[in-house]
Amino acid sequence: MSINKLISIKNAILDATDMLALDHASYLPLFMTWATYAEKEIGGANVIRKRAVLDICGCTASLPDDCAIVEGCIIGNHGTDCCSLFNNTFGAGNIPYVYGTNDSPFLIVDVFPYGGNACHSIVNYGYQDGKLLFDSCTTQTHVTIQYLGYEVDCDGFIMIGVNHVEAITEFLTYKWLKRKRKKSNVELNEMNLAKSEWSRLCAHARAEDRKLTSTQRSQVGNIINDPLAGRSLSLGMKTNNEYGISY
């Protein structure tokens, strides 16, 4: 199976601006916004596990710009190199202790610097304007979080799979043509074609992302075709009436 390499989302923007004969620097902010929408629509934004120390101001703490999902919190400043601390606190395998959805309380652990048992408490929280919003103010000044954050390049732009570039380029072309107030018949046809191509390429990119390896495909086949699992006959496969097995 080929390896799907990651590249900066700027590559799709460069392709689109070149195709539309636009100045890249002038339209980078607008096209970056559109490209990010397209990448999230494809559903392939790459996230990695990260840790950060946030300043608490009253009852809020601003989340990092690249934060996608908050996995766990520990009161205090424990630095960003605290993988073992989160593993020991939330369990092996980096499986954090989180209650339900984002509207439910999560577990905050106050780890004593001199060792001993940790103090656990439940704190209600929510998200608002890119911040953790606690139900009440705290005297603590820092909180260390473990989160899933978007993988970005050295300039802070989202990294995407190579197979997403063509789809995002078509989305940018469609949005640009749609943005024009007065469209000729040629531009209107080009816009509709770009929209249709975006829909097709978006589905194709999703399929490429979820392509099974030969091992995974073999495992799925074994499960579906296992007569002891009770699936083969129910899926309408041909049977040998004499021996009652599928073939």
Secondary structure, DSSP 4 states (H G I P E B T S, - for coil): -----EEETHHHHHHHHHHTT--HHHHHHHHHHHHHHHHHHHT---EEEEEEEEEEETTEEEPPTTEEEEEEEEES---S--HHHHHHHH-GGG---B-SSTTS-EEEEE--TT-SPPEEEEE-EEEETTEEEESS--S--EEEEEEEEE-B-TTSPBEEEGGGHHHHHHHHHHHHHHH-SS--HHHHHHHHHHHHHHHHHHHHHHHHHTPPPHHHHHHHHHHHT-GGGT-TGGGT--EETTTTEE-
